Amino acid sequence: MYAADHSLAAEAHRPAIRWLIALAAVGLGIMVYGLVRIEAWPSVFGLALIFVSQLWQIDRFVAIYEEGLRRTSPDSN
């Protein structure tokens, strides 16, 4: 659906997606720092940031998909 028409992704969702990607990048940096220094807490915290941001991003993609379905489906009223 989205691949056929990029306008189905609402512009309002794009800043949130960018922030989630930035959060995952910060988590990656913290995790790499913890792995290089062989410290558990930064590694686990970084991994948790990555994991939470990816789950949140999946939730956001579901909202975009459902919004696209509502736009393309005819009204049932």
HUDA-V122098 format. One record per residue. N is the residue number from 1. RES is the residue in one small letter. SS is DSSP state (H for helix, E for strand, - for the rest). Layout:
n:N res:RES ss:SS
n:N res:RES ss:SS
This chain:
n:1 res:m ss:-
n:2 res:y ss:-
n:3 res:a ss:-
n:4 res:a ss:-
n:5 res:d ss:-
n:6 res:h ss:H
n:7 res:s ss:H
n:8 res:l ss:H
n:9 res:a ss:-
n:10 res:a ss:-
n:11 res:e ss:H
n:12 res:a ss:H
n:13 res:h ss:H
n:14 res:r ss:H
n:15 res:p ss:H
n:16 res:a ss:H
n:17 res:i ss:H
n:18 res:r ss:H
n:19 res:w ss:H
n:20 res:l ss:H
n:21 res:i ss:H
n:22 res:a ss:H
n:23 res:l ss:H
n:24 res:a ss:H
n:25 res:a ss:H
n:26 res:v ss:H
n:27 res:g ss:H
n:28 res:l ss:H
n:29 res:g ss:H
n:30 res:i ss:H
n:31 res:m ss:H
n:32 res:v ss:H
n:33 res:y ss:H
n:34 res:g ss:H
n:35 res:l ss:H
n:36 res:v ss:H
n:37 res:r ss:H
n:38 res:i ss:-
n:39 res:e ss:-
n:40 res:a ss:H
n:41 res:w ss:H
n:42 res:p ss:H
n:43 res:s ss:H
n:44 res:v ss:H
n:45 res:f ss:H
n:46 res:g ss:H
n:47 res:l ss:H
n:48 res:a ss:H
n:49 res:l ss:H
n:50 res:i ss:H
n:51 res:f ss:H
n:52 res:v ss:H
n:53 res:s ss:H
n:54 res:q ss:H
n:55 res:l ss:H
n:56 res:w ss:H
n:57 res:q ss:H
n:58 res:i ss:H
n:59 res:d ss:H
n:60 res:r ss:H
n:61 res:f ss:H
n:62 res:v ss:H
n:63 res:a ss:H
n:64 res:i ss:H
n:65 res:y ss:H
n:66 res:e ss:H
n:67 res:e ss:H
n:68 res:g ss:H
n:69 res:l ss:H
n:70 res:r ss:H
n:71 res:r ss:H
n:72 res:t ss:H
n:73 res:s ss:-
n:74 res:p ss:-
n:75 res:d ss:-
n:76 res:s ss:-
n:77 res:n ss:-
